[in-house]
Amino acid sequence: MMMRLKDVGTTVCLLIVSLLLAHCIPVDGEQGNLHPIAVPTRGASPIVSTVALKVSNQSTEVVCGVYIARAGTGEWSGNLLGRAIIEPGETAVVEVAPGVYDLRADNCFDVPLAETAGVSLSASLGWRITTEGSHDD
């Protein structure tokens, strides 16, 4: 009877280890990088790709906020820079879902420095903030 319990315990341990290993993420041996496993699920929506919005601050003020809104809605996003800032002469890149947006850049006192409407972001785009406003590149 003791031998049988030992065999059951060993079998259970091997089963648990096998299940754990079956759900591990493979490792790329050359680079040591983890690669997530894509697990298809029924009815899952496709992954939305993003495009780069390259914000170049060519003004004399610090940009503390970059916001987007679906064109014409006036419903601004949260600050896409988070806690980062863009000093005069610097550039930052934010990733957004493709779409048509209104764009706004604010200084550190929440005063808009530049605003532009109806910008189509279907591919990466440069947005230059100047003292006079903004320009699409």
N, CA, C and O of each residue as an XYZ file, in Angstrom:
548
protein
N       0.822     -1.193      0.000
C       0.000      0.000      0.000
C       0.869      1.260      0.000
O       0.538      2.236     -0.673
N       2.002      1.248      0.766
C       2.882      2.407      0.812
C       3.514      2.671     -0.544
O       3.647      3.825     -0.951
N       3.893      1.647     -1.225
C       4.496      1.796     -2.532
C       3.517      2.435     -3.493
O       3.908      3.240     -4.338
N       2.289      2.096     -3.376
C       1.269      2.618     -4.265
C       1.044      4.115     -4.024
O       0.895      4.865     -4.989
N       1.014      4.568     -2.770
C       0.862      5.994     -2.464
C       2.052      6.790     -2.987
O       1.893      7.910     -3.472
N       3.237      6.209     -2.886
C       4.434      6.862     -3.397
C       4.338      7.040     -4.911
O       4.685      8.098     -5.433
N       3.866      6.007     -5.619
C       3.698      6.091     -7.070
C       2.661      7.139     -7.450
O       2.835      7.864     -8.430
N       1.585      7.219     -6.677
C       0.537      8.216     -6.943
C       1.110      9.622     -6.726
O       0.864     10.524     -7.527
N       1.863      9.803     -5.656
C       2.467     11.104     -5.370
C       3.437     11.524     -6.462
O       3.449     12.684     -6.874
N       4.240     10.596     -6.925
C       5.189     10.877     -8.003
C       4.447     11.236     -9.284
O       4.823     12.173     -9.989
N       3.402     10.492     -9.575
C       2.608     10.755    -10.779
C       1.963     12.131    -10.712
O       1.952     12.860    -11.704
N       1.431     12.489     -9.565
C       0.803     13.808     -9.395
C       1.845     14.911     -9.561
O       1.586     15.915    -10.225
N       3.017     14.730     -8.964
C       4.079     15.736     -9.100
C       4.495     15.896    -10.558
O       4.659     17.019    -11.035
N       4.668     14.779    -11.270
C       5.044     14.843    -12.677
C       3.960     15.521    -13.508
O       4.267     16.270    -14.434
N       2.707     15.266    -13.186
C       1.598     15.887    -13.895
C       1.600     17.402    -13.675
O       1.398     18.164    -14.620
N       1.824     17.835    -12.456
C       1.854     19.271    -12.135
C       3.014     19.947    -12.858
O       2.845     21.017    -13.442
N       4.186     19.328    -12.820
C       5.346     19.896    -13.506
C       5.092     19.965    -14.999
O       5.441     20.959    -15.634
N       4.493     18.935    -15.574
C       4.192     18.929    -17.014
C       3.235     20.047    -17.376
O       3.426     20.724    -18.386
N       2.202     20.249    -16.561
C       1.244     21.328    -16.828
C       1.902     22.695    -16.730
O       1.635     23.579    -17.544
N       2.750     22.864    -15.747
C       3.446     24.144    -15.598
C       4.374     24.408    -16.782
O       4.415     25.523    -17.302
N       5.111     23.399    -17.204
C       6.023     23.571    -18.332
C       5.277     23.818    -19.633
O       5.779     24.520    -20.511
N       4.107     23.260    -19.764
C       3.318     23.441    -20.994
C       2.853     24.884    -21.150
O       2.541     25.315    -22.260
N       2.804     25.628    -20.063
C       2.326     27.010    -20.120
C       3.449     28.033    -19.991
O       3.176     29.221    -19.819
N       4.688     27.604    -20.069
C       5.822     28.525    -19.985
C       5.966     29.304    -21.281
O       5.478     28.888    -22.333
N       6.638     30.431    -21.189
C       6.945     31.254    -22.340
C       8.319     30.837    -22.850
O       9.272     30.788    -22.072
N       8.440     30.536    -24.133
C       9.745     30.117    -24.643
C      10.771     31.241    -24.569
O      10.416     32.419    -24.612
N      12.023     30.879    -24.461
C      13.108     31.849    -24.391
C      13.956     31.716    -25.640
O      14.313     30.609    -26.043
N      14.279     32.849    -26.253
C      15.164     32.868    -27.408
C      16.583     32.702    -26.892
O      17.101     33.583    -26.206
N      17.206     31.594    -27.211
C      18.523     31.279    -26.671
C      19.597     32.265    -27.069
O      20.499     32.522    -26.273
N      19.544     32.839    -28.285
C      20.601     33.739    -28.726
C      20.535     35.083    -28.009
O      21.562     35.608    -27.578
N      19.339     35.637    -27.881
C      19.220     36.968    -27.313
C      18.745     36.951    -25.872
O      18.853     37.966    -25.183
N      18.225     35.836    -25.399
C      17.729     35.773    -24.036
C      16.443     36.551    -23.837
O      16.091     36.860    -22.698
N      15.732     36.877    -24.903
C      14.491     37.641    -24.795
C      13.300     36.715    -24.661
O      13.272     35.646    -25.271
N      12.315     37.116    -23.867
C      11.090     36.353    -23.756
C      10.180     36.690    -24.921
O      10.109     37.843    -25.347
N       9.495     35.704    -25.430
C       8.550     35.891    -26.522
C       7.183     35.417    -26.063
O       7.021     34.232    -25.772
N       6.197     36.293    -25.988
C       4.876     35.853    -25.538
C       4.255     34.888    -26.539
O       4.505     34.970    -27.742
N       3.461     33.996    -26.034
C       2.770     33.033    -26.877
C       1.390     33.593    -27.192
O       0.643     33.966    -26.286
N       1.055     33.651    -28.466
C      -0.275     34.115    -28.865
C      -1.243     32.957    -28.734
O      -1.077     31.915    -29.368
N      -2.255     33.152    -27.905
C      -3.256     32.112    -27.708
C      -4.556     32.590    -28.320
O      -5.204     33.482    -27.772
N      -4.956     32.006    -29.458
C      -6.203     32.446    -30.080
C      -7.399     32.033    -29.230
O      -7.442     30.932    -28.681
N      -8.353     32.925    -29.135
C      -9.587     32.620    -28.423
C     -10.758     32.904    -29.342
O     -10.681     33.755    -30.228
N     -11.821     32.195    -29.125
C     -12.996     32.334    -29.964
C     -13.612     33.712    -29.758
O     -13.849     34.132    -28.626
N     -13.870     34.413    -30.862
C     -14.533     35.710    -30.805
C     -13.652     36.851    -30.341
O     -14.154     37.947    -30.090
N     -12.367     36.631    -30.221
C     -11.475     37.694    -29.758
C     -11.315     38.736    -30.861
O     -11.258     38.403    -32.045
N     -11.244     39.991    -30.458
C     -11.034     41.055    -31.426
C      -9.561     41.107    -31.801
O      -8.704     40.753    -30.991
N      -9.255     41.546    -33.025
C      -7.856     41.608    -33.439
C      -7.103     42.670    -32.642
O      -7.695     43.621    -32.132
N      -5.798     42.490    -32.546
C      -4.957     43.450    -31.845
C      -4.876     44.722    -32.682
O      -4.621     44.673    -33.885
N      -5.097     45.861    -32.029
C      -5.043     47.140    -32.722
C      -3.601     47.604    -32.777
O      -2.922     47.670    -31.753
N      -3.138     47.925    -33.970
C      -1.770     48.420    -34.102
C      -1.738     49.898    -33.730
O      -2.776     50.552    -33.631
N      -0.545     50.402    -33.528
C      -0.399     51.814    -33.198
C       0.478     52.498    -34.230
O       1.215     51.856    -34.978
N       0.376     53.809    -34.248
C       1.246     54.620    -35.089
C       1.966     55.616    -34.190
O       1.478     55.969    -33.116
N       3.116     56.058    -34.636
C       3.932     56.983    -33.852
C       3.558     58.424    -34.189
O       3.493     58.805    -35.357
N       3.317     59.211    -33.155
C       3.149     60.656    -33.296
C       4.403     61.278    -32.694
O       4.615     61.237    -31.482
N       5.228     61.854    -33.559
C       6.508     62.439    -33.147
C       6.272     63.926    -32.901
O       6.048     64.691    -33.840
N       6.323     64.330    -31.630
C       6.057     65.713    -31.240
C       7.390     66.431    -31.051
O       8.170     66.091    -30.161
N       7.640     67.426    -31.897
C       8.880     68.187    -31.864
C       8.584     69.575    -31.303
O       7.819     70.336    -31.897
N       9.182     69.904    -30.172
C       8.943     71.189    -29.521
C       9.937     72.227    -30.046
O      11.082     72.281    -29.597
N       9.497     73.041    -30.990
C      10.319     74.116    -31.542
C       9.854     75.473    -31.011
O      10.162     76.516    -31.588
N       9.103     75.444    -29.898
C       8.644     76.686    -29.276
C       9.654     77.125    -28.222
O      10.687     76.481    -28.034
N       9.352     78.212    -27.546
C      10.222     78.707    -26.487
C       9.754     78.244    -25.110
O      10.361     78.598    -24.099
N       8.667     77.446    -25.061
C       8.117     76.975    -23.788
C       8.244     75.460    -23.674
O       8.382     74.758    -24.676
N       8.195     74.970    -22.445
C       8.216     73.535    -22.187
C       6.823     72.970    -22.462
O       5.824     73.542    -22.027
N       6.754     71.852    -23.180
C       5.480     71.160    -23.393
C       5.337     70.130    -22.279
O       6.163     69.227    -22.146
N       4.282     70.275    -21.479
C       4.039     69.346    -20.375
C       2.862     68.421    -20.649
O       2.658     67.449    -19.922
N       2.083     68.711    -21.691
C       0.932     67.869    -21.984
C       0.674     67.744    -23.470
O       0.693     68.736    -24.199
N       0.434     66.517    -23.918
C       0.017     66.251    -25.291
C      -1.268     65.440    -25.187
O      -1.317     64.421    -24.498
N      -2.299     65.898    -25.873
C      -3.621     65.282    -25.776
C      -4.184     65.036    -27.167
O      -3.876     65.762    -28.112
N      -5.016     64.001    -27.281
C      -5.727     63.745    -28.527
C      -7.208     63.571    -28.201
O      -7.587     63.199    -27.090
N      -8.028     63.852    -29.209
C      -9.466     63.598    -29.108
C      -9.917     63.107    -30.477
O      -9.424     63.586    -31.498
N     -10.837     62.169    -30.511
C     -11.411     61.789    -31.801
C     -11.922     63.073    -32.440
O     -12.559     63.891    -31.776
N     -11.645     63.248    -33.717
C     -11.949     64.498    -34.413
C     -13.371     64.974    -34.125
O     -14.339     64.232    -34.286
N     -13.468     66.215    -33.701
C     -14.747     66.871    -33.494
C     -15.475     66.537    -32.208
O     -16.546     67.091    -31.962
N     -14.932     65.639    -31.363
C     -15.651     65.261    -30.142
C     -15.373     66.184    -28.969
O     -16.239     66.374    -28.115
N     -14.170     66.765    -28.912
C     -13.802     67.609    -27.777
C     -13.547     66.813    -26.509
O     -13.366     67.400    -25.442
N     -13.531     65.488    -26.604
C     -13.273     64.626    -25.446
C     -11.797     64.256    -25.432
O     -11.393     63.256    -26.025
N     -10.996     65.070    -24.749
C      -9.548     64.922    -24.754
C      -9.104     63.724    -23.934
O      -9.691     63.406    -22.900
N      -8.075     63.080    -24.405
C      -7.465     61.942    -23.702
C      -6.744     62.461    -22.466
O      -6.676     63.665    -22.219
N      -6.214     61.530    -21.707
C      -5.287     61.895    -20.656
C      -3.982     62.351    -21.298
O      -3.804     62.225    -22.510
N      -3.086     62.873    -20.500
C      -1.803     63.357    -21.005
C      -0.983     62.188    -21.542
O      -0.598     61.295    -20.787
N      -0.718     62.194    -22.841
C       0.029     61.109    -23.470
C       1.498     61.089    -23.053
O       2.184     60.087    -23.253
N       1.981     62.177    -22.483
C       3.376     62.222    -22.021
C       3.536     61.636    -20.625
O       4.657     61.382    -20.183
N       2.429     61.422    -19.930
C       2.527     60.986    -18.542
C       3.188     62.086    -17.730
O       2.707     63.219    -17.720
N       4.277     61.774    -17.053
C       5.015     62.771    -16.267
C       6.179     63.376    -17.030
O       6.883     64.245    -16.517
N       6.378     62.916    -18.251
C       7.490     63.435    -19.064
C       7.167     64.843    -19.554
O       6.012     65.267    -19.546
N       8.192     65.551    -19.975
C       8.033     66.874    -20.572
C       8.880     66.925    -21.839
O       9.770     66.100    -22.043
N       8.585     67.912    -22.685
C       9.392     68.110    -23.891
C       9.967     69.520    -23.817
O       9.252     70.508    -23.988
N      11.251     69.593    -23.563
C      11.938     70.878    -23.488
C      12.017     71.497    -24.886
O      11.935     70.778    -25.882
N      12.176     72.839    -24.972
C      12.376     73.465    -26.283
C      13.555     72.804    -27.006
O      14.619     72.609    -26.420
N      13.357     72.464    -28.272
C      14.385     71.825    -29.069
C      14.392     70.315    -28.979
O      15.133     69.663    -29.715
N      13.579     69.731    -28.087
C      13.533     68.285    -27.936
C      12.320     67.689    -28.652
O      11.405     68.402    -29.063
N      12.340     66.376    -28.788
C      11.268     65.640    -29.458
C      10.875     64.451    -28.606
O      11.721     63.841    -27.952
N       9.599     64.122    -28.610
C       9.099     62.919    -27.936
C       8.191     62.177    -28.909
O       7.564     62.781    -29.779
N       8.133     60.870    -28.751
C       7.276     60.045    -29.597
C       6.238     59.372    -28.707
O       6.577     58.765    -27.691
N       4.964     59.487    -29.100
C       3.882     58.795    -28.406
C       3.194     57.876    -29.404
O       3.095     58.199    -30.588
N       2.728     56.751    -28.934
C       2.046     55.776    -29.783
C       0.541     55.926    -29.586
O       0.052     55.974    -28.457
N      -0.185     55.999    -30.696
C      -1.643     56.105    -30.646
C      -2.259     55.137    -31.654
O      -1.608     54.723    -32.613
N      -3.505     54.788    -31.423
C      -4.226     53.938    -32.370
C      -4.510     54.763    -33.622
O      -4.742     55.968    -33.527
N      -4.495     54.137    -34.778
C      -4.811     54.870    -36.005
C      -6.208     55.479    -35.926
O      -7.115     54.904    -35.323
N      -6.369     56.643    -36.540
C      -7.662     57.318    -36.547
C      -7.503     58.760    -36.952
O      -6.410     59.204    -37.303
N      -8.611     59.499    -36.900
C      -8.588     60.924    -37.203
C      -8.790     61.654    -35.878
O      -9.778     61.435    -35.177
N      -7.838     62.522    -35.550
C      -7.802     63.153    -34.234
C      -7.651     64.671    -34.315
O      -7.172     65.225    -35.304
N      -8.080     65.314    -33.236
C      -7.694     66.682    -32.944
C      -6.515     66.544    -31.986
O      -6.523     65.669    -31.120
N      -5.502     67.397    -32.133
C      -4.296     67.334    -31.310
C      -4.150     68.627    -30.517
O      -4.496     69.707    -30.995
N      -3.629     68.500    -29.293
C      -3.391     69.694    -28.469
C      -2.127     69.490    -27.648
O      -1.895     68.416    -27.093
N      -1.313     70.543    -27.580
C      -0.113     70.541    -26.742
C      -0.228     71.710    -25.764
O      -0.502     72.841    -26.167
N      -0.016     71.427    -24.469
C      -0.121     72.446    -23.426
C       1.230     72.703    -22.782
O       2.102     71.834    -22.754
N       1.386     73.934    -22.256
C       2.573     74.212    -21.460
C       2.347     73.666    -20.047
O       1.350     72.986    -19.805
N       3.237     73.948    -19.135
C       3.151     73.395    -17.784
C       2.105     74.079    -16.910
O       1.908     73.691    -15.758
N       1.433     75.097    -17.453
C       0.361     75.782    -16.730
C      -0.996     75.443    -17.347
O      -1.978     76.154    -17.134
N      -1.043     74.344    -18.120
C      -2.254     73.866    -18.796
C      -2.819     74.874    -19.789
O      -4.020     74.886    -20.063
N      -1.947     75.715    -20.323
C      -2.345     76.668    -21.359
C      -1.974     76.061    -22.717
O      -0.815     75.710    -22.936
N      -2.940     75.933    -23.627
C      -2.620     75.360    -24.936
C      -1.576     76.186    -25.686
O      -1.698     77.404    -25.820
N      -0.547     75.489    -26.171
C       0.476     76.118    -27.009
C       0.132     75.943    -28.476
O       0.420     76.810    -29.302
N      -0.486     74.816    -28.791
C      -0.824     74.498    -30.177
C      -2.016     73.561    -30.187
O      -2.177     72.720    -29.302
N      -2.842     73.720    -31.198
C      -3.983     72.830    -31.386
C      -4.238     72.720    -32.879
O      -4.185     73.714    -33.604
N      -4.512     71.514    -33.327
C      -4.814     71.296    -34.732
C      -5.928     70.261    -34.823
O      -5.988     69.335    -34.014
N      -6.806     70.417    -35.802
C      -7.993     69.567    -35.900
C      -7.946     68.673    -37.136
O      -7.345     69.017    -38.154
N      -8.597     67.515    -37.017
C      -8.794     66.631    -38.157
C      -7.541     66.020    -38.734
O      -7.420     65.891    -39.953
N      -6.604     65.641    -37.881
C      -5.351     65.058    -38.352
C      -5.538     63.549    -38.510
O      -5.924     62.861    -37.564
N      -5.261     63.043    -39.710
C      -5.368     61.612    -39.969
C      -4.069     60.924    -39.566
O      -3.009     61.194    -40.130
N      -4.165     60.042    -38.594
C      -3.001     59.275    -38.145
C      -3.186     57.831    -38.596
O      -3.648     56.981    -37.834
N      -2.821     57.571    -39.840
C      -2.879     56.208    -40.360
C      -1.473     55.644    -40.509
O      -1.291     54.444    -40.713
N      -0.492     56.516    -40.404
C       0.927     56.148    -40.430
C       1.643     57.137    -39.516
O       1.064     58.144    -39.107
N       2.882     56.851    -39.204
C       3.641     57.742    -38.326
C       3.642     59.160    -38.881
O       3.689     59.370    -40.093
N       3.588     60.126    -37.970
C       3.472     61.524    -38.367
C       4.278     62.396    -37.421
O       4.331     62.134    -36.219
N       4.907     63.436    -37.964
C       5.614     64.417    -37.156
C       4.719     65.623    -36.918
O       4.033     66.076    -37.834
N       4.720     66.149    -35.688
C       3.942     67.337    -35.337
C       4.894     68.321    -34.689
O       5.439     68.056    -33.618
N       5.096     69.466    -35.346
C       6.055     70.469    -34.883
C       5.304     71.571    -34.154
O       4.426     72.222    -34.721
N       5.662     71.774    -32.881
C       5.082     72.834    -32.063
C       6.024     74.026    -32.141
O       7.205     73.909    -31.816
N       5.502     75.185    -32.575
C       6.315     76.404    -32.659
C       5.672     77.467    -31.793
O       4.565     77.284    -31.287
N       6.360     78.565    -31.626
C       5.815     79.673    -30.855
C       4.549     80.216    -31.520
O       3.676     80.755    -30.840
N       4.446     80.077    -32.832
C       3.277     80.562    -33.557
C       2.143     79.555    -33.606
O       1.063     79.902    -34.082
N       2.329     78.318    -33.136
C       1.274     77.300    -33.196
C       1.855     75.941    -33.480
O       2.763     75.493    -32.780
N       1.336     75.264    -34.514
C       1.829     73.932    -34.835
C       1.788     73.677    -36.328
O       1.072     74.346    -37.074
N       2.569     72.701    -36.745
C       2.656     72.333    -38.157
C       2.787     70.826    -38.265
O       3.501     70.208    -37.474
N       2.110     70.230    -39.230
C       2.287     68.805    -39.520
C       3.492     68.665    -40.411
O       3.664     69.438    -41.353
N       4.339     67.679    -40.125
C       5.509     67.408    -40.970
C       5.250     66.210    -41.841
O       6.114     65.819    -42.626
